[in-house]
Amino acid sequence: MTACIVGWAHSRFGKLEGETLEGLITNVATEALDHAGIGPDDVDEIVLGHFNAGFSAQDFTASLVLQADDRLRFKPATRVENACATGSAAVRQGIRAVGAGSRIVLVVGAEQMTTTPGPEIGRNLLKASYLPEDGDTPGGFAGVFGKIAQAYFQRYGDQSDALAMIAAKNHRNGVENPYAQMRKDLGFEFCRHESEKNPFVAGPLKRTDCSLVSDGAAALVLTDADTALGMRRAVAFRANEHVQDFLPMSKRDILSFEGCERAWAQALEKAGVTLNDLSFVETHDCFTIAELIEYEAMGLAKPGEGAKLAMEGYTAKDGKLPVNPSGGLKSKGHPIGATGVSMHVLSAMQLTGEAGGIQVPGAKLGGIFNMGGAAVANYVSILDRIR
Protein backbone atom coordinates (compact mmCIF):
# COMPACT_ATOMS: atom_id res chain seq x y z
CA MET A 1 0.00 0.00 0.00
CA THR A 2 1.57 3.29 -1.13
CA ALA A 3 1.51 6.05 1.46
CA CYS A 4 0.92 9.63 0.34
CA ILE A 5 1.41 13.07 1.82
CA VAL A 6 -1.87 15.01 1.66
CA GLY A 7 -1.21 17.94 3.98
CA TRP A 8 1.56 19.66 5.88
CA ALA A 9 2.67 22.51 8.09
CA HIS A 10 6.02 24.12 8.90
CA SER A 11 7.01 26.62 11.57
CA ARG A 12 9.75 29.16 11.17
CA PHE A 13 13.09 27.76 12.36
CA GLY A 14 15.42 29.73 14.63
CA LYS A 15 15.64 31.09 18.13
CA LEU A 16 11.92 31.38 18.79
CA GLU A 17 11.60 33.62 21.83
CA GLY A 18 8.58 32.98 24.03
CA GLU A 19 7.73 29.71 22.27
CA THR A 20 7.32 26.37 24.04
CA LEU A 21 7.85 22.84 22.80
CA GLU A 22 4.17 22.15 23.37
CA GLY A 23 3.19 25.22 21.37
CA LEU A 24 5.44 24.26 18.48
CA ILE A 25 3.90 20.79 18.36
CA THR A 26 0.25 21.79 18.65
CA ASN A 27 0.50 24.65 16.14
CA VAL A 28 1.87 22.52 13.30
CA ALA A 29 -0.48 19.63 14.13
CA THR A 30 -3.50 21.91 13.80
CA GLU A 31 -2.21 23.59 10.65
CA ALA A 32 -1.37 20.30 8.93
CA LEU A 33 -4.85 18.91 9.48
CA ASP A 34 -6.36 22.15 8.18
CA HIS A 35 -4.08 22.03 5.14
CA ALA A 36 -5.22 18.47 4.40
CA GLY A 37 -8.85 19.47 4.78
CA ILE A 38 -9.60 16.98 7.53
CA GLY A 39 -10.52 17.17 11.19
CA PRO A 40 -9.01 15.61 14.34
CA ASP A 41 -11.77 12.98 14.35
CA ASP A 42 -10.37 11.57 11.09
CA VAL A 43 -6.93 10.83 12.56
CA ASP A 44 -6.26 7.15 13.25
CA GLU A 45 -2.72 7.37 14.58
CA ILE A 46 -0.14 9.96 15.68
CA VAL A 47 3.67 9.74 15.50
CA LEU A 48 5.94 12.33 17.11
CA GLY A 49 9.63 12.71 16.27
CA HIS A 50 11.45 14.28 19.23
CA PHE A 51 15.15 13.70 19.92
CA ASN A 52 15.42 15.62 23.21
CA ALA A 53 18.60 14.08 24.80
CA GLY A 54 18.32 16.71 27.51
CA PHE A 55 16.99 19.72 25.55
CA SER A 56 13.57 19.49 27.19
CA ALA A 57 12.76 18.71 30.83
CA GLN A 58 9.50 17.23 29.55
CA ASP A 59 10.70 13.87 28.24
CA PHE A 60 7.33 12.12 27.77
CA THR A 61 6.08 14.07 24.79
CA ALA A 62 3.96 11.81 22.55
CA SER A 63 0.72 12.97 24.16
CA LEU A 64 1.56 16.65 23.69
CA VAL A 65 0.16 16.33 20.17
CA LEU A 66 -3.25 15.64 21.73
CA GLN A 67 -3.16 19.15 23.21
CA ALA A 68 -3.86 20.48 19.71
CA ASP A 69 -7.50 19.42 19.97
CA ASP A 70 -9.54 17.52 22.55
CA ARG A 71 -10.88 15.31 19.77
CA LEU A 72 -7.42 13.72 19.48
CA ARG A 73 -7.87 12.20 22.94
CA PHE A 74 -7.56 8.40 22.99
CA LYS A 75 -5.84 8.28 19.58
CA PRO A 76 -2.72 6.07 19.52
CA ALA A 77 0.35 8.32 19.85
CA THR A 78 3.98 7.22 19.89
CA ARG A 79 7.25 9.12 20.10
CA VAL A 80 10.19 7.85 18.04
CA GLU A 81 13.86 8.86 18.09
CA ASN A 82 16.90 8.11 15.92
CA ALA A 83 19.36 10.96 16.57
CA CYS A 84 19.43 13.61 13.82
CA ALA A 85 17.23 11.39 11.62
CA THR A 86 14.44 11.39 14.23
CA GLY A 87 12.06 13.24 11.90
CA SER A 88 12.49 10.71 9.12
CA ALA A 89 12.12 7.88 11.63
CA ALA A 90 8.73 9.37 12.51
CA VAL A 91 7.80 9.62 8.82
CA ARG A 92 8.77 5.99 8.26
CA GLN A 93 6.74 4.89 11.26
CA GLY A 94 3.78 6.81 9.82
CA ILE A 95 4.21 5.07 6.46
CA ARG A 96 4.28 1.70 8.21
CA ALA A 97 1.10 2.62 10.10
CA VAL A 98 -0.63 3.38 6.79
CA GLY A 99 0.60 0.06 5.44
CA ALA A 100 -0.85 -1.67 8.50
CA GLY A 101 -4.30 -0.23 7.88
CA SER A 102 -4.45 3.22 9.49
CA ARG A 103 -6.23 5.50 7.04
CA ILE A 104 -5.03 8.88 8.35
CA VAL A 105 -1.72 9.30 10.21
CA LEU A 106 -0.49 12.59 11.67
CA VAL A 107 3.31 12.86 11.82
CA VAL A 108 4.90 15.68 13.82
CA GLY A 109 8.58 16.51 14.33
CA ALA A 110 9.72 19.10 16.85
CA GLU A 111 12.68 20.32 18.89
CA GLN A 112 13.42 23.27 21.14
CA MET A 113 17.19 23.68 21.47
CA THR A 114 17.99 27.34 22.03
CA THR A 115 16.76 27.55 25.62
CA THR A 116 19.60 25.20 26.63
CA PRO A 117 22.97 26.72 27.69
CA GLY A 118 25.74 26.44 25.08
CA PRO A 119 27.99 23.88 26.82
CA GLU A 120 24.98 21.69 27.54
CA ILE A 121 23.93 21.84 23.87
CA GLY A 122 27.32 20.42 22.95
CA ARG A 123 27.00 17.61 25.47
CA ASN A 124 23.50 16.77 24.29
CA LEU A 125 24.52 16.60 20.64
CA LEU A 126 27.55 14.46 21.40
CA LYS A 127 25.14 11.79 22.63
CA ALA A 128 24.52 11.04 18.94
CA SER A 129 28.07 9.64 18.73
CA TYR A 130 29.69 6.55 20.25
CA LEU A 131 30.71 7.87 23.66
CA PRO A 132 33.36 5.24 24.50
CA GLU A 133 35.34 6.49 21.46
CA ASP A 134 34.12 10.05 20.93
CA GLY A 135 32.86 11.20 24.33
CA ASP A 136 35.89 13.40 24.99
CA THR A 137 36.10 14.91 21.49
CA PRO A 138 36.97 18.64 21.70
CA GLY A 139 34.24 20.70 20.05
CA GLY A 140 31.53 18.11 20.69
CA PHE A 141 29.69 16.78 17.65
CA ALA A 142 31.31 19.44 15.47
CA GLY A 143 34.61 17.93 16.60
CA VAL A 144 33.49 14.51 15.35
CA PHE A 145 32.83 15.92 11.88
CA GLY A 146 35.99 18.01 12.15
CA LYS A 147 37.91 14.74 12.44
CA ILE A 148 36.03 13.36 9.44
CA ALA A 149 36.89 16.47 7.41
CA GLN A 150 40.54 16.26 8.44
CA ALA A 151 40.70 12.58 7.41
CA TYR A 152 39.03 13.40 4.08
CA PHE A 153 41.56 16.19 3.43
CA GLN A 154 44.42 13.81 4.24
CA ARG A 155 43.11 11.21 1.81
CA TYR A 156 41.97 13.43 -1.05
CA GLY A 157 43.62 16.82 -0.52
CA ASP A 158 42.43 20.14 0.87
CA GLN A 159 38.78 20.65 -0.05
CA SER A 160 38.26 24.03 1.66
CA ASP A 161 37.14 25.66 -1.59
CA ALA A 162 34.45 23.03 -2.13
CA LEU A 163 33.19 23.27 1.45
CA ALA A 164 32.94 27.05 1.13
CA MET A 165 31.09 26.67 -2.17
CA ILE A 166 28.59 24.30 -0.54
CA ALA A 167 28.06 26.70 2.36
CA ALA A 168 27.64 29.68 0.04
CA LYS A 169 25.20 27.75 -2.18
CA ASN A 170 23.00 26.76 0.72
CA HIS A 171 23.00 30.23 2.26
CA ARG A 172 22.11 31.71 -1.12
CA ASN A 173 19.25 29.25 -1.51
CA GLY A 174 17.96 29.94 2.00
CA VAL A 175 17.42 33.64 1.32
CA GLU A 176 14.07 32.84 -0.34
CA ASN A 177 12.95 30.29 2.26
CA PRO A 178 10.49 32.00 4.64
CA TYR A 179 11.03 29.25 7.24
CA ALA A 180 14.82 29.54 7.29
CA GLN A 181 16.72 30.65 10.36
CA MET A 182 19.43 32.51 8.41
CA ARG A 183 18.20 34.24 5.27
CA LYS A 184 21.45 35.88 4.23
CA ASP A 185 23.63 35.34 1.17
CA LEU A 186 27.08 35.17 2.79
CA GLY A 187 28.97 34.62 -0.45
CA PHE A 188 31.90 32.35 -1.25
CA GLU A 189 34.66 34.66 0.00
CA PHE A 190 33.15 35.03 3.47
CA CYS A 191 32.59 31.27 3.76
CA ARG A 192 36.06 30.46 2.45
CA HIS A 193 38.19 32.56 4.76
CA GLU A 194 38.67 32.52 8.50
CA SER A 195 37.64 35.76 10.19
CA GLU A 196 36.42 37.08 13.50
CA LYS A 197 32.86 36.36 12.36
CA ASN A 198 33.79 33.03 10.77
CA PRO A 199 36.33 31.34 13.06
CA PHE A 200 37.49 27.76 12.93
CA VAL A 201 35.25 25.55 15.07
CA ALA A 202 36.79 22.09 14.73
CA GLY A 203 39.58 20.87 12.48
CA PRO A 204 39.19 22.52 9.05
CA LEU A 205 35.52 23.35 9.71
CA LYS A 206 34.62 26.99 10.22
CA ARG A 207 31.39 28.40 11.59
CA THR A 208 29.95 28.59 8.09
CA ASP A 209 30.54 24.84 7.73
CA CYS A 210 28.25 24.01 10.65
CA SER A 211 24.45 23.85 10.84
CA LEU A 212 22.57 26.03 13.28
CA VAL A 213 21.14 25.38 16.73
CA SER A 214 17.41 25.83 16.22
CA ASP A 215 13.87 25.62 17.51
CA GLY A 216 11.10 24.51 15.17
CA ALA A 217 8.46 22.02 14.14
CA ALA A 218 6.91 20.50 11.04
CA ALA A 219 4.03 18.11 10.42
CA LEU A 220 2.65 15.83 7.70
CA VAL A 221 -0.67 14.10 7.13
CA LEU A 222 -0.29 10.67 5.54
CA THR A 223 -2.89 8.40 4.00
CA ASP A 224 -3.17 5.58 1.49
CA ALA A 225 -3.14 6.23 -2.25
CA ASP A 226 -6.84 5.50 -2.82
CA THR A 227 -7.89 7.98 -0.15
CA ALA A 228 -5.27 10.51 -1.28
CA LEU A 229 -6.62 10.62 -4.83
CA GLY A 230 -9.88 12.03 -3.48
CA MET A 231 -8.16 14.82 -1.56
CA ARG A 232 -6.80 18.26 -2.48
CA ARG A 233 -3.27 17.07 -3.26
CA ALA A 234 -1.30 13.83 -3.11
CA VAL A 235 2.46 13.27 -3.07
CA ALA A 236 3.30 9.57 -3.10
CA PHE A 237 6.29 7.73 -1.66
CA ARG A 238 7.85 5.89 -4.58
CA ALA A 239 10.36 4.60 -2.04
CA ASN A 240 11.23 4.98 1.64
CA GLU A 241 14.32 3.10 2.82
CA HIS A 242 16.10 2.90 6.16
CA VAL A 243 19.61 1.52 6.67
CA GLN A 244 21.24 1.46 10.11
CA ASP A 245 25.03 1.14 10.42
CA PHE A 246 27.44 0.54 13.30
CA LEU A 247 27.66 3.39 15.81
CA PRO A 248 31.46 3.25 16.38
CA MET A 249 33.31 4.94 13.53
CA SER A 250 36.21 2.54 14.18
CA LYS A 251 34.12 -0.32 12.74
CA ARG A 252 33.74 1.26 9.28
CA ASP A 253 35.34 3.53 6.70
CA ILE A 254 33.89 6.81 7.88
CA LEU A 255 34.77 8.56 4.60
CA SER A 256 32.53 6.24 2.61
CA PHE A 257 29.15 6.80 4.32
CA GLU A 258 28.29 3.21 3.38
CA GLY A 259 24.87 3.32 5.06
CA CYS A 260 23.96 6.37 2.97
CA GLU A 261 25.20 4.62 -0.17
CA ARG A 262 23.15 1.52 0.54
CA ALA A 263 19.99 3.47 1.44
CA TRP A 264 20.18 5.42 -1.82
CA ALA A 265 20.79 2.27 -3.87
CA GLN A 266 17.82 0.50 -2.28
CA ALA A 267 15.53 3.50 -2.72
CA LEU A 268 16.41 4.07 -6.37
CA GLU A 269 15.89 0.38 -7.13
CA LYS A 270 12.58 0.32 -5.27
CA ALA A 271 11.36 3.43 -7.10
CA GLY A 272 12.60 2.16 -10.46
CA VAL A 273 14.47 5.39 -11.19
CA THR A 274 18.02 6.75 -11.43
CA LEU A 275 19.63 9.89 -10.08
CA ASN A 276 19.17 11.41 -13.53
CA ASP A 277 15.40 11.21 -13.06
CA LEU A 278 15.41 13.37 -9.92
CA SER A 279 14.45 17.04 -10.13
CA PHE A 280 16.13 17.96 -6.83
CA VAL A 281 17.53 16.48 -3.61
CA GLU A 282 17.22 17.63 -0.02
CA THR A 283 20.22 16.16 1.79
CA HIS A 284 21.57 16.23 5.34
CA ASP A 285 24.18 19.00 5.44
CA CYS A 286 24.67 19.08 9.22
CA PHE A 287 28.21 20.04 8.20
CA THR A 288 29.43 20.93 4.71
CA ILE A 289 31.77 17.92 4.72
CA ALA A 290 28.68 15.72 5.14
CA GLU A 291 27.06 17.11 1.98
CA LEU A 292 30.32 16.64 0.08
CA ILE A 293 30.66 12.98 1.09
CA GLU A 294 26.94 12.43 0.43
CA TYR A 295 27.45 13.45 -3.22
CA GLU A 296 29.81 10.50 -3.51
CA ALA A 297 27.74 8.08 -1.43
CA MET A 298 24.59 8.70 -3.47
CA GLY A 299 26.51 8.03 -6.67
CA LEU A 300 26.89 11.49 -8.18
CA ALA A 301 30.70 11.30 -8.07
CA LYS A 302 33.49 8.83 -7.43
CA PRO A 303 35.19 8.82 -4.01
CA GLY A 304 37.28 11.94 -3.60
CA GLU A 305 35.69 13.70 -6.59
CA GLY A 306 32.61 15.26 -5.02
CA ALA A 307 34.29 18.66 -4.91
CA LYS A 308 33.97 18.98 -8.69
CA LEU A 309 30.17 18.97 -8.39
CA ALA A 310 30.21 21.86 -5.96
CA MET A 311 32.84 23.88 -7.81
CA GLU A 312 31.24 23.44 -11.24
CA GLY A 313 27.70 24.33 -10.10
CA TYR A 314 26.24 20.86 -10.73
CA THR A 315 24.32 20.99 -7.43
CA ALA A 316 23.38 24.68 -7.57
CA LYS A 317 19.71 25.59 -7.78
CA ASP A 318 20.09 26.15 -11.52
CA GLY A 319 22.45 23.18 -11.95
CA LYS A 320 21.80 19.73 -13.33
CA LEU A 321 20.66 18.39 -9.94
CA PRO A 322 19.80 21.08 -7.38
CA VAL A 323 20.80 19.96 -3.90
CA ASN A 324 19.21 21.66 -0.92
CA PRO A 325 17.16 24.29 -2.78
CA SER A 326 15.61 25.01 0.64
CA GLY A 327 18.98 26.15 1.98
CA GLY A 328 19.47 22.89 3.80
CA LEU A 329 20.25 22.55 7.48
CA LYS A 330 23.05 25.06 6.93
CA SER A 331 20.69 27.95 6.26
CA LYS A 332 17.27 26.66 7.30
CA GLY A 333 18.40 25.40 10.70
CA HIS A 334 18.45 21.99 12.35
CA PRO A 335 15.90 21.49 15.17
CA ILE A 336 16.73 17.81 15.35
CA GLY A 337 13.34 16.14 15.73
CA ALA A 338 11.81 18.42 13.11
CA THR A 339 14.50 18.18 10.42
CA GLY A 340 13.42 14.99 8.63
CA VAL A 341 9.77 16.02 8.64
CA SER A 342 10.76 19.45 7.33
CA MET A 343 12.67 17.86 4.44
CA HIS A 344 9.54 15.94 3.44
CA VAL A 345 7.30 19.00 3.78
CA LEU A 346 9.53 21.20 1.63
CA SER A 347 9.94 18.44 -0.97
CA ALA A 348 6.18 17.98 -1.16
CA MET A 349 5.85 21.74 -1.64
CA GLN A 350 8.33 21.56 -4.54
CA LEU A 351 6.37 18.79 -6.24
CA THR A 352 3.02 20.59 -5.91
CA GLY A 353 4.48 23.89 -7.11
CA GLU A 354 3.89 25.53 -3.73
CA ALA A 355 7.53 26.25 -2.80
CA GLY A 356 7.49 29.97 -3.62
CA GLY A 357 10.94 31.54 -3.95
CA ILE A 358 12.77 28.24 -3.47
CA GLN A 359 10.77 26.50 -6.20
CA VAL A 360 12.74 24.37 -8.65
CA PRO A 361 10.99 24.93 -11.99
CA GLY A 362 9.12 21.88 -13.24
CA ALA A 363 10.02 19.67 -10.28
CA LYS A 364 8.53 16.20 -10.81
CA LEU A 365 10.53 13.78 -8.65
CA GLY A 366 12.30 14.56 -5.38
CA GLY A 367 14.92 12.73 -3.34
CA ILE A 368 15.51 13.13 0.40
CA PHE A 369 18.42 11.94 2.56
CA ASN A 370 18.27 12.40 6.33
CA MET A 371 21.06 11.09 8.54
CA GLY A 372 21.42 10.37 12.25
CA GLY A 373 24.89 10.48 13.79
CA ALA A 374 27.87 10.14 11.47
CA ALA A 375 26.08 8.14 8.73
CA VAL A 376 24.62 5.74 11.32
CA ALA A 377 20.85 6.16 10.77
CA ASN A 378 20.25 6.61 7.05
CA TYR A 379 16.84 7.35 5.52
CA VAL A 380 16.09 7.96 1.84
CA SER A 381 12.69 8.87 0.41
CA ILE A 382 11.73 9.37 -3.24
CA LEU A 383 8.58 11.42 -3.73
CA ASP A 384 6.31 11.76 -6.74
CA ARG A 385 3.17 13.87 -7.09
CA ILE A 386 0.12 11.85 -8.15
CA ARG A 387 -2.52 14.57 -7.65
Phi, psi and omega in degrees: 000120181281126176274149181227148172270125182238359178190158183200169174206155184209125175278167167292145176259147178148199174273100188264090183299135176080359180270155175240160176300317179299317179296319177301315182294310185291325180297311183288329177298313180297315183293324180293318178296318177299317182297325179281346180077030179231166179252168179303329180297334183281344185287131178261331184205151181233136174233130178246127171263117182210110183289306181065271181057024179114354181289329182237134176293330177279104186256359177246090196247354184305318184283353177297333178298327181296340179293345180294328181196135181300337181288352175276353179302138179077003173284144175298130180221130183226139173263136175238159183209136173206060180055223186288352175261017182305318180299317179287332174296321177294318177299315181295321178296323177295319178298318180294325178295319176298316179297334180272358174119355175288130184280317180235124179236129177260121180247126180235139172234135183206152173202142171238110187249331193283349177277356180269137178301147185311306181300326180289325175303313179300317179294320179297315182293326181295342177293348176274007176246178179272102190299323178302332179259323190245003187296338180253017182295122176299136180088004177064220184293329174298324178296325177298312180285337172297320177294322178296315179298318180297317179295321179296317179298320181294325182279322189240359182099165182296123182245027184299324179297316181294319179297319178294324179293321178296314179299314181296319178302310185290325175292323177295317179296322184291344181304323184266006179265110185293345180268351189288146179288319181239105182254067183218129177279102185280336179081157183297315186298318179296317182289333185281326191250141175293140177205177179300324180272350180223065183282163171293138181253314181201125182055226179277001183275128175261177181303322181288353176267358188244138177290168190264151172280126194218157165252150176164170181207157176210157182214152177229149168249124181248148174207178178279163186298319181298316178293318183299324182293344176262008183251182188296323184207157179208121176242116188267150171275106172289331177202151173209108186239147180228125177233125179251133182247175176301145175285314179293129178292337181293344182267007183205168174276102188292344180273359182260339183047056187297326177295320176298314180301314182292319180298317178296316181298317180294319182293316180296320178295316181298320181282343182071036181226174174239172177301329180294341180276344184283142177272333181193166175223135167257117184235164192274088180264058175302327172220151184299328179297328178295313179299320180300312181292328179295327174306316183286319182294325181281347175104012179282335182211159175286160178307131179086357184245010180297333181302326181302322181297317180292315186290330183266001177080013181300323185259008176291165182300330178257016179273187183295320177225095179300128177244126183059055175298342178285345189103349177065185178296332184299318181257318185290325186110168187218066171286105203312305183296337183271339192302309182297322177294317177304315180301320179288322178298309184292329176289320176297321177299319177301316187285338177262004179072024183250021187269002175059230185293341179263008183298131170272118185304131175069023182299128184237331183217126184241144176244144182228133171232121179236135190233139174249132184068202179270079181060039178267301176264119187234120182235131175233130173241146171237121187248146183215128179285130177244353173206000000 
